[in-house]
Structure formats: structure tokens, C-alpha cells
Amino acid sequence: MILEWICIVVYSISLILILFYAFAQLNLLINYVRAQKIVDNSPLLDLKNPEEVPYVTIQLPVFNEAYVMDRLLDNIALIEYPREKLEIQVLDDSTDETVETTAAHVNRLAATGLDIVHITRTDRSGFKAGALKEGLAIAKGDLIAIFDADFLPDADWLYKTIPYFKDPEIGVVQTRWAHLNRDYSILTQIQAFALDAHFTLEQVGRNSKGHFINFNGTAGVWRKETIYDAGNWEGDTLTEDLDLSYRAQLKNWKFKYLEHVTTPAELPIVISAARSQQFRWNKGGAENFRKMFKRVVSSEMSFKSKMHGVLHLLNSTMFLNVLIVGILSIPMLYIKNEYGHLREYFIVMSFFVISTIIFFICYWYMYKKTYGSGLKNFISYIGMFFTFFSIAMGFSFHNSIAVLEGHAGKRSEFVRTPKFNLKAMGGNWKSNKYLRKKISPHVIIEGVLMLYFAFGMYSAFVVGTEPDFGLFPFHLMLTVGFGFVFFRSLTDKQ
């Protein structure tokens, strides 16, 4: 009976943590809805007045980006801003032939009068954070705009963002990500679905109430003074953007999030690329929880901001809770039918379905913001919601390993997400030389988990004297999710 009670206690704690997170999301939704009614009266710089035009440095941190470098440089050359107040730094840590081709392209652009420099390092210490820090030391700009290699800002992007620095307390202006290849596949659709929720519900919901938000690593502008005041870029976590964001806000710098300004980028189109990106984001989140937790709870921020900050830093840990609930749900099914005196406990546990209902409501508000309301779109949303949740749960083992490594302090290399630009590749993603050909050992375990949850569905029919379908939909979603991740991980290597 001891094992049964341990199972019940751990299962219950995980469900409570998920419910608590769901209520936090509901609070962000309420904040988001209220924020839509607020008129933005932020003071703005008059960029038609030369005396108010600040010097801007655009930083492009790149590493072995053969398929997107030409597109990136050609696009950034179209940026509209007074040339005498604009500098572009190509922070190139590449180790392949792109160093030479990028240098040649930069030289061609420089010959047109554009102030663009190609900066390379022989020592890649600090990875992206190290490159940004080194570029910052010689940057001419008072404001630092940052774009990753797959981001394509509109020509007037600086005119939409720089004016907000009229307020001397603004340290960062962050824009919303858009997606160049949202409808390429189910994989890109569910990634867009998740990111859209972050860039609407979460960023607006937090920013509108002065809670901690994060610079998203790209498609935003920093005040140089803010970076230095917060302690500069540090490479001791895999998400240097989240780290610096919290250190800056703990120094009382304000962040301005612009939902109406979008910056399109490419989503990973193969699961190995999505896996590496997910691993880095989730491990980095856990690393930042270890690094920032004490600073957040001991800060002078409001209690509510502290709570949202802690939950924000624990975002990735929700994957671990989902995995625990999933694995324990099958023994819990047998415990439920074996011990009749626990009937009241399981009635109470059924209340936790409210977590799913809350997430369903929150994501619907995000979805209709992009696609519109109406019955047809609502029906499409239902299908997308359950597809997203199934595949997200399928990633839970992979992401839980990342989270556990992050909380344990295990260090690992910063792995860039391979970029594709299918147009430049002739539509053949398999020719991408940066793809990892080796299958992760995690994939085998994901295949075993697929079979385990299929057994959970079978158990619904044989667990007691009568079938018990209470957890059948949950086990079905887990089976589909782990099956998707398992088979895509195998076929994307072909």
C-alpha cells in the first residue's frame, strides 16, 4: 500500500501544480482582455526631427547559416533609417565556408555606403551571448536592435519601434513574432499555435500589469545603457535573453511589448530541429529559475509580480509535471478500481479537468485573434487545440530531460537551430548539411511510452468489472503525441 500512496501523493502534487499554472494563465487572459481597452499614450520620439534621432546599431548574431545569410543581409540592407545614424554588425561565429561568403556579401553592401561590419571571433566562448557582448563593446549605437538569421523585419521596422525610447525608463522594446511558414506542416502549425499564445496572451498579459516579461532573443531593441546596467550579456545559461531580461527588470528598467508590430521568421520544419530548439529553451528556462529565483522573491516587486515571475521561470517545468501525471495515470487507473474506499478522492481529482478547460479558453482567445471567430473557425480550433496538446505531451519526455538537466546545473553546449529557407534549397530540406543525422536515444524511450499509453487505453476495457473510460481520452492523446514524435523522429532522418 506504501507504493500506492506514494503514487497518489506525487500524482496529486503534479495535478495541483498544473492547476495553479492554469489559473495563472487565466489571470493573464483577464489582463490581456483588459489591455485591449487601454489607449497607448506613450511619449514618442519625433524621428523627423534630426535632433531626436538616436544612433542605432543592428546586431546579427549568426553561426553557420549557409541557407539564409544572403536573404538576411539583403533584407537588412533595406531597413529605412537615417544612414548617418545606423550601423550594422554581422557577429559571425561561423566555422564553415560561410565566413568567406558572408565577408564578400558584407563588402558589397559596404560599397553602397551602408555602415556594415563583419566581426568574427576565434574564441566562441559564451556562444551567442559572447558574440553580442563583444559586438556591444565597439557598437556605435545608443540603441541595439537584434535579429537572428531567419528573421526578416519590414523596411520600416525601426520607425515602428525606436520612437518608444522617448521614455528614459524604457530599456527594451520587443515585437511579436510572425511566421513565414506557418502552414507548411502539422509540426509548423502547432509551433505557431504555441508561439502565438506566448506573444499575445502571455507577453501582453504580463507587460500590461508591469510583471516580468522577457526579451525573446531577437526582433527587439535594447538600450545600451540597460544592458550595461543589468550586468551585460552572460553565457552561463542557454537562454541568455531570459537571463538579461530579468536582471534588467530587477534594476527597474521597463519593457515595452508591441503586439501590433510583427517580425516574420521561419519555424523549424523537421522534428530534429524543433527538438534541439525545445531542448535549449526548456533547459535554459530551468537554468534561469536556479539563477534568478532568490533574486525575484527577494526583490521589491509586488507579490503578484513575484508570483507570475516564478511561474514564468517555471514554465518549462510544466512538461515534467505533465509527464509525471501521464506515467502515473495508468497505475492510478488500477488503484481507482482496486480500492473502493478512495472513491471520494477520485471524485475530487476529476475537478482537475478544469485545467484543460482553462487552457482551452485561453488558447481560443489567441486563436480567434489570428483567424477570427465564427463556428467554422471554432471547429477548426477544437481540432488544432487537441492536436497541439497531444504533440506537446509527446515532447514531454524530451523536454523533461532538458528541465531536469537545467535544475541539476548540468552544462551543455549552445546548439543553434538549423535554418532552411526552402526556396534557396530548391524545396529539398533533406539536403541541409546542418541536420543531425544521429537519432537521439530519447526517441527509443518515446516509442516505449507510445506503447505504454496504448496499454493505458487497453486497460480501460479490462481494469475492473466494467470498462472505465475516464482516462481514455487522455491516454489516446498521449499515445498519438508520443507516436507522432517517435515516427517523425525516425522518418525525418531519411
Legacy VTK file of the C-alpha trace (Angstrom):
# vtk DataFile Version 3.0
C-alpha trace
ASCII
DATASET POLYDATA
POINTS 494 float
0.000 0.000 0.000
3.018 2.298 0.504
3.741 2.402 -3.238
0.114 3.183 -3.927
0.167 6.123 -1.513
3.417 7.450 -2.974
1.813 7.263 -6.414
-1.292 9.099 -5.161
0.714 11.851 -3.443
3.070 12.519 -6.389
0.185 12.385 -8.868
-1.869 14.822 -6.769
1.003 17.302 -6.342
1.636 17.354 -10.100
-2.054 17.927 -10.831
-2.184 20.772 -8.288
0.871 22.452 -9.843
-0.678 22.202 -13.318
-3.949 23.668 -11.994
-2.074 26.516 -10.312
-0.306 27.257 -13.600
-3.666 27.169 -15.422
-5.130 29.749 -13.040
-2.093 31.968 -13.661
-2.791 31.698 -17.397
-6.418 32.625 -16.776
-5.259 35.712 -14.892
-3.058 36.646 -17.859
-6.070 36.246 -20.155
-8.049 38.654 -17.988
-5.127 41.095 -18.133
-4.940 40.658 -21.907
-8.646 41.376 -22.447
-8.474 44.483 -20.261
-5.325 45.676 -22.038
-7.217 45.773 -25.345
-9.327 48.631 -23.981
-6.353 50.760 -22.946
-5.269 53.554 -25.284
-1.472 53.707 -25.583
-0.376 57.241 -24.816
3.354 56.508 -24.662
5.564 59.510 -25.408
7.249 59.049 -28.803
10.443 60.341 -30.358
9.906 62.512 -33.428
12.191 60.815 -35.935
11.518 63.605 -38.434
13.481 65.851 -36.118
17.216 65.096 -36.616
17.941 66.129 -33.044
15.692 63.347 -31.708
17.032 60.543 -33.916
19.112 58.173 -31.751
22.073 56.210 -33.106
21.093 52.574 -33.715
23.288 49.512 -34.075
21.708 46.397 -35.579
23.384 43.194 -34.410
23.050 39.996 -36.447
24.459 37.054 -34.449
24.999 34.182 -36.897
26.620 30.750 -36.879
26.930 28.529 -39.971
23.853 29.906 -41.729
24.598 28.957 -45.344
20.965 28.818 -46.466
19.715 32.097 -45.014
22.684 34.511 -44.928
22.084 36.085 -48.341
18.388 36.534 -47.579
19.186 38.045 -44.173
21.759 40.540 -45.454
19.722 41.573 -48.487
16.700 42.159 -46.251
18.545 44.099 -43.564
20.061 46.367 -46.232
16.507 47.558 -46.968
15.977 48.891 -43.448
14.864 52.509 -43.557
16.687 54.823 -41.137
18.998 57.827 -41.469
22.232 56.302 -42.750
24.391 58.582 -40.619
22.696 57.153 -37.509
22.732 53.453 -38.429
25.365 50.744 -38.007
25.020 47.035 -38.783
27.209 44.429 -37.069
27.339 40.913 -38.514
28.537 38.925 -35.494
29.782 35.850 -37.296
30.873 32.848 -35.207
30.731 30.509 -38.205
33.216 27.685 -38.615
32.476 26.764 -42.237
32.799 28.347 -45.659
30.071 30.893 -44.897
32.692 33.084 -43.195
34.160 33.915 -46.623
30.850 34.241 -48.481
29.408 36.445 -45.740
32.504 38.653 -45.747
32.181 39.116 -49.509
28.477 39.976 -49.214
29.161 42.467 -46.414
31.852 44.127 -48.534
29.411 44.529 -51.419
26.858 46.178 -49.142
29.501 48.420 -47.562
30.471 49.617 -51.035
26.947 51.045 -51.409
27.562 53.368 -48.450
25.922 51.197 -45.803
27.782 51.194 -42.465
28.077 47.431 -42.069
30.921 45.486 -40.461
31.785 41.787 -40.362
33.009 40.720 -36.905
34.449 37.244 -36.319
35.855 35.518 -33.247
38.387 32.730 -32.924
37.167 32.004 -29.388
33.416 31.233 -29.310
33.190 31.405 -25.515
29.736 32.405 -24.358
28.239 31.391 -27.714
25.545 33.887 -28.769
25.834 35.867 -25.525
29.606 36.133 -26.040
29.200 37.388 -29.597
26.626 40.008 -28.567
28.831 41.163 -25.709
31.894 41.511 -27.920
29.941 43.454 -30.543
28.426 45.686 -27.893
31.864 46.806 -26.720
32.501 48.540 -30.057
28.921 49.359 -31.069
28.327 52.974 -32.092
24.618 52.954 -31.290
22.870 54.023 -28.125
20.152 51.533 -29.069
20.867 47.924 -30.070
18.447 46.045 -32.345
18.979 42.273 -32.584
17.818 39.830 -35.262
18.527 36.124 -35.589
19.433 34.794 -39.022
15.927 33.679 -40.016
14.130 36.925 -39.125
13.057 39.351 -41.839
11.948 42.705 -40.400
9.928 45.090 -42.561
11.783 48.066 -44.012
10.053 50.482 -41.602
10.657 48.299 -38.531
12.954 50.816 -36.811
10.445 53.618 -37.367
7.829 51.480 -35.575
9.986 50.643 -32.560
12.620 53.320 -31.894
10.124 56.137 -31.048
9.164 54.382 -27.787
12.599 55.137 -26.337
11.410 58.683 -25.719
10.647 57.405 -22.221
14.057 57.229 -20.473
12.826 54.343 -18.283
12.205 52.068 -21.293
15.086 49.601 -21.557
13.692 47.181 -24.163
11.142 47.236 -26.959
10.072 43.744 -28.066
7.929 42.924 -31.120
5.687 39.960 -31.846
6.973 37.093 -33.960
5.126 36.198 -37.152
5.672 33.008 -39.138
6.848 32.682 -42.728
5.883 29.003 -42.968
3.015 28.573 -40.512
1.058 26.212 -42.788
3.965 24.105 -44.068
3.031 21.067 -41.946
1.331 19.931 -38.739
4.654 20.460 -36.978
4.899 24.125 -38.006
1.216 24.702 -37.261
1.478 23.506 -33.671
4.670 25.513 -33.130
2.919 28.630 -34.426
-0.074 27.816 -32.211
2.127 27.752 -29.086
4.183 30.815 -30.006
1.077 32.846 -30.841
-0.196 32.189 -27.312
3.081 33.383 -25.830
3.240 36.510 -27.986
-0.346 37.547 -27.318
-1.783 36.222 -24.073
1.446 35.937 -22.060
3.525 38.890 -23.215
0.637 41.362 -23.228
-0.905 39.876 -20.077
2.323 40.302 -18.139
3.509 43.584 -19.654
0.170 45.367 -19.183
0.403 44.875 -15.413
4.105 45.543 -15.035
5.012 41.892 -14.399
8.275 40.335 -15.582
8.380 39.645 -19.318
11.271 38.540 -21.474
13.165 39.790 -24.467
12.781 36.910 -26.905
16.362 36.828 -28.136
15.545 38.550 -31.397
13.186 41.060 -33.055
13.657 43.611 -30.297
15.707 46.664 -29.321
17.794 47.230 -26.184
19.012 50.479 -24.746
22.789 50.019 -24.483
22.763 51.619 -21.044
20.255 48.986 -19.880
22.478 46.105 -20.939
25.450 47.518 -19.065
23.412 48.455 -16.007
21.990 44.919 -15.800
25.481 43.395 -15.915
25.875 42.752 -19.650
25.294 39.510 -21.554
26.217 36.328 -19.680
26.669 32.896 -21.226
26.069 30.748 -18.145
22.566 29.704 -19.302
21.205 28.523 -22.657
18.660 31.357 -22.712
20.789 34.457 -22.276
17.835 36.595 -23.358
15.634 35.492 -20.445
18.541 35.934 -18.038
19.359 39.508 -19.069
15.651 40.392 -19.182
15.151 39.529 -15.526
18.348 41.220 -14.414
17.286 44.390 -16.243
13.786 44.426 -14.742
15.215 43.825 -11.279
17.129 47.066 -11.931
13.720 48.725 -12.533
14.044 49.093 -16.300
10.697 48.980 -18.115
9.956 46.739 -21.087
7.609 47.795 -23.885
5.892 44.996 -25.774
4.400 45.862 -29.185
1.791 43.283 -30.169
0.869 45.247 -33.290
4.417 45.162 -34.732
5.250 41.779 -36.243
8.579 40.381 -37.342
8.297 37.296 -39.566
10.618 34.329 -39.145
10.984 30.700 -40.137
9.722 27.851 -37.956
11.713 24.570 -37.810
10.270 22.212 -40.414
11.863 18.954 -39.270
11.412 17.460 -35.848
15.135 17.187 -35.084
15.449 20.971 -35.434
12.346 21.510 -33.296
13.723 19.099 -30.690
17.032 20.966 -30.396
15.221 24.297 -30.112
12.799 22.943 -27.497
15.662 21.412 -25.526
17.578 24.695 -25.428
14.541 26.790 -24.472
13.342 24.425 -21.743
16.737 23.731 -20.238
17.529 27.451 -20.339
14.282 28.210 -18.532
15.183 25.798 -15.721
18.714 27.219 -15.545
17.295 30.689 -15.155
14.967 29.512 -12.398
18.031 28.318 -10.469
19.818 31.587 -11.163
17.017 34.098 -10.642
14.558 32.573 -8.132
16.073 34.085 -4.990
16.579 37.462 -6.660
12.946 37.559 -7.779
11.364 36.594 -4.446
13.635 38.965 -2.508
13.042 41.892 -4.868
10.850 44.915 -4.206
8.377 43.895 -6.911
4.741 43.350 -5.910
3.716 39.942 -4.581
1.682 39.282 -7.721
4.617 40.173 -9.984
6.838 37.844 -7.968
4.336 35.002 -8.316
3.992 35.492 -12.057
7.775 35.793 -12.335
8.355 32.496 -10.531
5.719 30.736 -12.651
7.223 32.276 -15.788
10.632 30.860 -14.854
8.960 27.509 -14.136
7.137 27.395 -17.489
9.293 24.583 -18.820
8.874 22.558 -15.610
5.216 22.065 -16.541
6.408 19.466 -19.078
7.814 17.446 -16.176
4.503 17.648 -14.318
2.606 16.549 -17.437
4.970 13.582 -17.889
4.570 12.549 -14.240
0.771 12.754 -14.458
0.810 10.776 -17.703
3.043 7.968 -16.425
1.236 7.660 -13.098
-2.235 7.844 -14.628
-2.185 4.161 -15.593
-1.322 2.814 -12.132
-3.842 5.329 -10.772
-6.480 3.739 -13.013
-5.813 0.361 -11.356
-5.693 1.910 -7.860
-9.061 3.538 -8.511
-10.673 0.205 -9.339
-8.849 -1.753 -6.628
-9.525 0.461 -3.613
-13.192 1.374 -3.382
-12.691 3.441 -0.204
-10.755 6.027 -2.293
-13.865 6.826 -4.323
-14.213 10.316 -2.814
-10.584 11.109 -3.628
-11.100 10.313 -7.301
-14.270 12.389 -7.401
-12.215 15.339 -6.130
-9.453 14.575 -8.651
-11.936 14.829 -11.510
-12.137 18.526 -10.653
-8.702 18.960 -12.190
-10.188 18.694 -15.667
-10.766 22.406 -15.136
-7.095 22.909 -16.067
-7.837 21.696 -19.585
-10.938 23.884 -19.778
-8.919 26.961 -18.748
-6.242 26.246 -21.350
-8.969 25.675 -23.947
-10.500 29.104 -23.223
-7.153 30.907 -23.143
-5.932 29.468 -26.406
-9.272 30.188 -28.102
-8.849 33.899 -27.419
-5.408 33.722 -29.008
-6.606 31.647 -31.970
-9.519 33.899 -32.892
-7.174 36.889 -32.745
-5.342 35.347 -35.721
-8.121 33.546 -37.602
-11.306 35.257 -36.470
-14.316 33.881 -34.588
-17.338 32.060 -36.018
-18.483 28.435 -35.925
-16.220 27.220 -38.731
-13.092 28.658 -37.122
-14.173 27.362 -33.715
-14.485 23.831 -35.070
-11.050 24.158 -36.693
-9.742 25.429 -33.375
-11.021 22.390 -31.485
-9.079 20.120 -33.827
-5.937 22.270 -33.566
-6.172 22.522 -29.773
-6.255 18.769 -29.216
-3.624 18.174 -31.890
-1.375 20.729 -30.218
-1.905 19.304 -26.743
-1.274 15.755 -27.946
2.008 16.641 -29.661
3.072 18.899 -26.786
2.610 15.937 -24.450
4.590 13.848 -26.925
7.508 16.231 -26.382
7.160 15.982 -22.589
9.827 13.305 -22.054
12.401 15.075 -24.235
11.671 18.419 -22.595
11.620 16.921 -19.092
15.183 15.690 -19.575
16.124 19.261 -20.524
14.352 20.624 -17.441
16.000 18.126 -15.083
19.434 18.910 -16.517
18.743 22.613 -16.084
17.647 22.289 -12.460
20.610 19.998 -11.726
23.067 22.514 -13.155
24.412 20.216 -15.865
26.105 22.355 -18.506
25.761 21.724 -22.229
26.736 23.383 -25.478
24.542 26.022 -27.115
23.144 24.231 -30.200
21.801 26.549 -32.898
18.565 25.539 -34.592
19.230 24.630 -38.272
17.632 27.114 -40.689
16.294 26.024 -44.069
14.989 28.665 -46.485
13.435 26.049 -48.766
13.382 28.437 -51.704
17.176 28.666 -51.681
17.420 24.899 -51.183
15.179 24.073 -54.116
12.490 22.768 -51.784
14.631 19.856 -50.583
15.107 20.117 -46.814
16.956 16.778 -46.727
19.986 18.417 -48.337
20.539 20.619 -45.274
24.073 19.812 -44.146
23.475 21.101 -40.617
20.849 18.486 -39.773
21.835 15.973 -37.131
21.739 12.517 -38.698
22.136 10.638 -35.410
18.887 9.653 -33.729
18.618 10.696 -30.098
18.367 7.821 -27.599
15.335 9.672 -26.253
13.441 8.534 -29.354
13.552 4.877 -28.281
12.043 5.749 -24.911
9.377 7.833 -26.664
8.467 4.741 -28.693
8.177 2.720 -25.481
5.984 5.441 -23.949
3.732 5.310 -27.020
3.179 1.579 -26.354
2.767 2.225 -22.626
-0.066 4.685 -23.185
-1.638 2.373 -25.755
-1.693 -0.164 -22.924
-3.438 2.526 -20.884
-6.218 2.641 -23.476
-6.475 -1.157 -23.388
-6.646 -1.029 -19.591
-9.864 0.977 -19.784
-11.606 -2.187 -21.002
-10.145 -4.718 -18.537
-9.295 -2.787 -15.346
-12.479 -3.660 -13.452
-15.732 -5.488 -13.665
-16.916 -2.754 -16.033
-14.958 -0.610 -18.534
-13.571 2.651 -17.127
-13.176 5.282 -19.851
-12.428 8.227 -17.551
-8.781 8.479 -18.630
-9.235 7.004 -22.113
-9.158 10.391 -23.975
-6.019 11.386 -22.032
-4.257 8.131 -22.887
-5.368 8.435 -26.503
-3.799 11.904 -26.742
-0.597 10.669 -25.116
-0.415 7.706 -27.493
-0.945 9.935 -30.525
1.519 12.543 -29.244
4.344 10.148 -28.465
3.599 8.241 -31.672
3.894 11.439 -33.713
7.190 12.425 -32.097
8.576 8.868 -32.362
7.722 8.237 -36.018
8.602 11.758 -37.189
11.953 11.472 -35.423
12.639 8.327 -37.451
11.289 9.451 -40.828
12.852 12.935 -40.739
16.231 11.231 -40.848
15.533 9.611 -44.209
LINES 1 495
494 0 1 2 3 4 5 6 7 8 9 10 11 12 13 14 15 16 17 18 19 20 21 22 23 24 25 26 27 28 29 30 31 32 33 34 35 36 37 38 39 40 41 42 43 44 45 46 47 48 49 50 51 52 53 54 55 56 57 58 59 60 61 62 63 64 65 66 67 68 69 70 71 72 73 74 75 76 77 78 79 80 81 82 83 84 85 86 87 88 89 90 91 92 93 94 95 96 97 98 99 100 101 102 103 104 105 106 107 108 109 110 111 112 113 114 115 116 117 118 119 120 121 122 123 124 125 126 127 128 129 130 131 132 133 134 135 136 137 138 139 140 141 142 143 144 145 146 147 148 149 150 151 152 153 154 155 156 157 158 159 160 161 162 163 164 165 166 167 168 169 170 171 172 173 174 175 176 177 178 179 180 181 182 183 184 185 186 187 188 189 190 191 192 193 194 195 196 197 198 199 200 201 202 203 204 205 206 207 208 209 210 211 212 213 214 215 216 217 218 219 220 221 222 223 224 225 226 227 228 229 230 231 232 233 234 235 236 237 238 239 240 241 242 243 244 245 246 247 248 249 250 251 252 253 254 255 256 257 258 259 260 261 262 263 264 265 266 267 268 269 270 271 272 273 274 275 276 277 278 279 280 281 282 283 284 285 286 287 288 289 290 291 292 293 294 295 296 297 298 299 300 301 302 303 304 305 306 307 308 309 310 311 312 313 314 315 316 317 318 319 320 321 322 323 324 325 326 327 328 329 330 331 332 333 334 335 336 337 338 339 340 341 342 343 344 345 346 347 348 349 350 351 352 353 354 355 356 357 358 359 360 361 362 363 364 365 366 367 368 369 370 371 372 373 374 375 376 377 378 379 380 381 382 383 384 385 386 387 388 389 390 391 392 393 394 395 396 397 398 399 400 401 402 403 404 405 406 407 408 409 410 411 412 413 414 415 416 417 418 419 420 421 422 423 424 425 426 427 428 429 430 431 432 433 434 435 436 437 438 439 440 441 442 443 444 445 446 447 448 449 450 451 452 453 454 455 456 457 458 459 460 461 462 463 464 465 466 467 468 469 470 471 472 473 474 475 476 477 478 479 480 481 482 483 484 485 486 487 488 489 490 491 492 493
